[in-house]
Amino acid sequence: MGNRLPDDPAPYFGTHVFVCGNRRPAGHERGCCASKGSEKIRDYMKARVKELKIQGVRVNQAGCLDRCELGPCAVLYPEGIWYRLDSFAAVEQVLERHIQAGGRVPELMLPEA
């Protein structure tokens, strides 16, 4: 995944977390991550990365990631791993087990398309 060339500069971040912040009209059949609390999740994750002094990680709000039915969702790159982050406890698990320990949190991972 990816097409890095030998002369490319080093990535600015080792891990980039995109948290869906999409907002659809109330009652939309697909729902939206924002109505499920994704903005608070993103803010919490950003604060915890800073508090824990985790280097090389950037947490950003994304527009629609097209998986709102499964959200609130986030995707972590460069791995391309998708998680459902529906609580602060879920954020803590992803920070500890995925970002800090280099593993995965299978119980929070979204199914393949």
C-alpha positions as CSV (number, residue, x, y, z in Angstrom):
1,M,0.0,0.0,0.0
2,G,1.7,3.2,-1.0
3,N,4.2,4.0,-3.6
4,R,7.2,5.6,-1.8
5,L,10.2,6.2,-3.9
6,P,13.8,6.0,-2.5
7,D,14.3,9.8,-2.8
8,D,11.0,10.7,-1.1
9,P,11.4,12.7,2.1
10,A,10.6,10.9,5.3
11,P,6.9,11.0,6.3
12,Y,6.2,13.9,8.6
13,F,4.0,11.7,10.9
14,G,4.5,8.0,11.6
15,T,0.8,7.5,12.2
16,H,-2.0,9.7,10.9
17,V,-5.5,9.1,12.4
18,F,-8.5,10.4,10.5
19,V,-11.7,10.5,12.6
20,C,-14.9,10.9,10.6
21,G,-16.7,14.2,11.3
22,N,-19.3,13.9,8.7
23,R,-22.7,15.4,9.5
24,R,-25.8,14.4,7.6
25,P,-29.4,15.8,8.1
26,A,-31.3,14.3,11.0
27,G,-33.0,11.1,10.1
28,H,-30.8,10.2,7.2
29,E,-30.9,6.5,6.5
30,R,-27.1,6.1,6.8
31,G,-26.7,8.2,9.9
32,C,-23.6,10.1,10.5
33,C,-20.5,9.9,12.7
34,A,-20.9,13.4,14.0
35,S,-24.3,12.6,15.5
36,K,-22.7,9.6,17.2
37,G,-20.2,11.7,19.0
38,S,-17.2,11.6,16.7
39,E,-16.2,15.2,17.4
40,K,-15.8,14.5,21.2
41,I,-14.0,11.3,20.3
42,R,-11.5,13.2,18.1
43,D,-11.0,15.9,20.7
44,Y,-10.4,13.3,23.4
45,M,-7.9,11.3,21.2
46,K,-6.0,14.5,20.4
47,A,-5.8,15.4,24.0
48,R,-4.7,12.0,25.1
49,V,-1.9,11.8,22.4
50,K,-0.6,15.1,23.8
51,E,-1.0,14.0,27.5
52,L,0.8,10.7,26.8
53,K,3.5,12.5,24.8
54,I,3.1,10.1,21.9
55,Q,5.4,11.3,19.2
56,G,4.8,11.2,15.5
57,V,1.0,10.9,15.7
58,R,-1.4,13.3,14.2
59,V,-5.2,13.1,14.9
60,N,-7.4,14.9,12.4
61,Q,-11.0,15.3,11.6
62,A,-12.0,13.9,8.2
63,G,-14.9,14.5,6.0
64,C,-17.1,11.6,5.1
65,L,-15.2,8.3,5.2
66,D,-18.2,6.5,3.7
67,R,-18.7,4.1,6.6
68,C,-21.1,6.0,8.7
69,E,-23.4,3.1,9.4
70,L,-20.5,1.5,11.3
71,G,-19.3,4.7,13.1
72,P,-18.2,6.7,14.6
73,C,-15.2,5.5,12.7
74,A,-11.6,6.3,12.2
75,V,-8.8,5.1,9.9
76,L,-5.1,4.9,10.8
77,Y,-2.4,5.3,8.2
78,P,0.0,4.1,7.0
79,E,-1.6,0.8,8.0
80,G,-5.1,1.5,6.7
81,I,-6.7,0.0,9.7
82,W,-10.3,1.0,10.4
83,Y,-11.8,1.2,13.9
84,R,-15.1,1.9,15.5
85,L,-14.4,4.5,18.2
86,D,-17.7,4.7,20.1
87,S,-16.2,5.6,23.5
88,F,-13.2,7.0,25.3
89,A,-12.4,3.5,26.4
90,A,-12.2,2.5,22.7
91,V,-9.8,5.4,22.1
92,E,-7.6,4.2,25.0
93,Q,-7.4,0.7,23.6
94,V,-6.4,1.9,20.2
95,L,-3.8,4.3,21.6
96,E,-2.3,1.6,23.9
97,R,-2.5,-1.5,21.7
98,H,-2.2,-0.2,18.2
99,I,-0.3,3.1,18.3
100,Q,2.0,2.5,21.3
101,A,2.4,-1.3,21.2
102,G,2.2,-1.8,17.4
103,G,-0.6,-4.4,17.6
104,R,-4.2,-4.3,16.7
105,V,-7.6,-4.1,18.5
106,P,-9.6,-6.8,16.6
107,E,-12.8,-6.3,18.6
108,L,-12.9,-2.6,17.5
109,M,-11.8,-3.2,13.8
110,L,-14.4,-2.6,11.2
111,P,-15.2,-5.4,8.8
112,E,-13.9,-5.4,5.3
113,A,-16.1,-3.6,2.8
